[in-house]
Amino acid sequence: MATKFNKEKFKKEILDHVRNFSRKTLSDATPQELYQAVAFATRDILTDDWIETQHVYNAEAPKTLYYLSMEFLVGRALGNNLLNLGIIDQVQEVLKELNIKIDLSLIEDQEPDAGLGNGGLGRLAACFLDSLSTLSYPAYGCGIRYNYGIFKQEIKDGYQIEHPDDWLANGNPWEVKRNDNAQEVKFGGTVYSYCDENGNVHYEQKDFQSVLAIPYDMPILGYKNGFVNGLRLWDAEAPEKFVLRFFDQGAYEKAVQQQTLAKTLVEVLYPNDNHYQGKALRLKQQYFFVSATVQSAIAKFKKSNANIYDLPQKVVFQMNDTHPAIAVAELIRILIDEENLGWDDAFYITTHTCAYTNHTIMIEALETWPIELFKTLLPRVYQIIEEINRRFCIELREVHHMPENIIHDMAIVCDGQIKMAYLAIVGSFSVNGVAAIHTEILKNDLLKNFYNIYPDKFNNKTNGITQRRWLGHSNPELANLITETIGDDWYTDLTALKKLTPYAQDSAFIDAYSKIKHNNKLRLAKYIKENNNIIVNPDSIFDVQVKRLHEYKRQLMNVLNILMLYNEIKANPNGNYVPRTFIFGAKAAPGYRRAKLIIKLINSVANLINNDPDVKDYITVVFIENYCVSNAEIIIPAANVSEQISTASKEASGTSNMKFMLNGALTIGTLDGANIEIYEEVGDDNIFIFGLTCEEVLSLYKSGSYNPWDIYNHDEDINKVLKQLINGTIIHSASDLFIELYESLLNRAGDNLADPYFILKDLRPYHEAQAKVAKAYLDQKNWNKMAIINTACSGKFSSDRTIKQYAEDIWHIKPLILPKK
Ligand code: 26Q
């Protein structure tokens, strides 16, 4: 059912677009103008598929998933769309025949990333959309059309500087505005209740401010199946713009307020990752897109269904973390206030329609909102949350016979705060974690009280990634080699990679595989030369840690190990060392001071090492600016070593670990998140595991018996490195710059434990594991075998597998069959 490609039509569209939109001939068009032209021509092709998919939707009215997420970190669309349409070669021919001199990949580089997410959670949502369409499941992604996505990072004098990400500056060729589906969302005001003649109580919100939610749909294509779902991103507009013309003071003021609200609402993505900040605007954003989505889902449902009680058979809302958890209360509100249902029916329908995914056990990431703020902003929704809580506490007392102290701990509304995770659990029929160990920690630790009363709600869905983008698109040479060797089934069934296992013993295959890795390293070396002006040795180990900067991810431990290595070489400059390039990429939340200081430390250590003639042949340190989806596509295929070194229990799953594995990097990692499942797939011989286990970490927290000074006093090498943080070794002129980091590793401060992430505790085992990595790399043939085994064993980590599990176990949705063309 692959889309028909009409070469002459495609050519004409490119020429017409350049002519009509840029008033130019092709030879004068800039690369950006060429991108726009190719994107519009491509959009024209997929539009027919999109319309057709919509027709089937309308005819069949299948059960539909609404994936609610504050973040969709999609990245670029052009290359991915060409891949999924199966027309890359044809488009390349067209460019050639049109005498266009620049490469398709350079045209693709003109597209700004759709960076509407921070990291793992947002990228997971994007991979899920790709899998949903490839598997033909009826689904919408629902989120916010931020005017500014995740900030652009510049490194200046070693420090992170943030710049706004004006991703819509040149327009967005992929989106379609849908005025006909606009929704009104109401904020503030007062709730009045009145009794009708039958004695039923009704509620009405008055004196509110309203915002118009306008959807923009972006097409999400399945892989060569003609299936197109929509990513629906809501923009905000002020209603009744005309009111501004009136002189009535009250109306004028209100109109201005509404304008301001609409303008600020969707302005920018909050750049926090795994850290909660209780800002009123964030809560407004959450309610805005959730209310618009729930309203439009119900309106659509009612078009083809007469009975509102059938909602759970036709609609499922998956809440991506607690950020959209307000959906629970909003759905109850609509069912009661607008559909005139009683509480019990509204609650039953809601708790059979909503499902919740937890992505973190980090206490500082758990969302709670002050009652006062909530009540002022969303008075009716607050009443409903209070009522959910009141009834829940009664259930705990009367049905589950819970003691009062436990009821207090489990209450949704308590001590002036609303706990969104508890609201999500009580309001959902499914609660899932994102890797096996993470789900176990939820059940036995963080959410154990809830697990005790609702054991059947809890389930695991180990994360996955889409092989279309993370191998097919980002590593085309390896994709081709694999297809030549075992066929192309892997595009839609990643477990087919298992067939590569025997080729790990095949010299010709090993050579071809390692040649491709080398080419990918050259491609990254070129990127680094252009962006950092650093020349890296492509024969050195490319050792990569790319992810958000967070203390629990322990980039600091990586740096301390580099300093230990540096000291070893300085002490014995004539020794034999395996050359290594340490590559970092990481954005820090703009308000996270310590994370930003760690970026400065990495850059300062890079400066020290890259300019030291004693060591620069053995170690190079590179910090790649502005880590994002599009440079991840260059970085990951070039890696030999994948750094997955979080404090055990802290990384819910991780997903870059899977991307690296797929592309043949060996993991050095802790037994945390999905690393454990990677370990199970590849076995002991093909991974470097070190450090504390989850159990050990959790029991050290409980006993409080960890004292980093023991390590400081007994391990000379670690002692030396710590002193170097504060004695001017790293920056001669500013020896006190990193005192904060030194202190955080050794001394407690207020509520903060000393070395809360066990960096010093795991540093020696990490250093030893790194020595094993170096030794293993010397045997290139065996290293390549291990790399091939990693690729061959990565089948489990396709988001296709994850999505099938969600669809079958939680959502109960079925693939839609499109008519044959
Ligand atoms: C919350 C409130 C206010 C402002 C921001 C936030 C906020 C935003 C983003 C809180 C958390 C996040 C992101 C969390 C996240 O990315 N978690 C990651 O999810 C991945 C997908 O499941 C996992 O693989 C990672 O382990 C997990 O860290």
Boltz pocket constraint, residues with backbone or C-beta under 6 A from the ligand:
constraints:
  - pocket:
      binder: B
      contacts: [[A, 118], [A, 119], [A, 120], [A, 121], [A, 122], [A, 124], [A, 270], [A, 272], [A, 273], [A, 274], [A, 275], [A, 276], [A, 277], [A, 278], [A, 282], [A, 358], [A, 359], [A, 360], [A, 365], [A, 367], [A, 434], [A, 463], [A, 650], [A, 651], [A, 652], [A, 653], [A, 654], [A, 655], [A, 673]]
      max_distance: 6.0
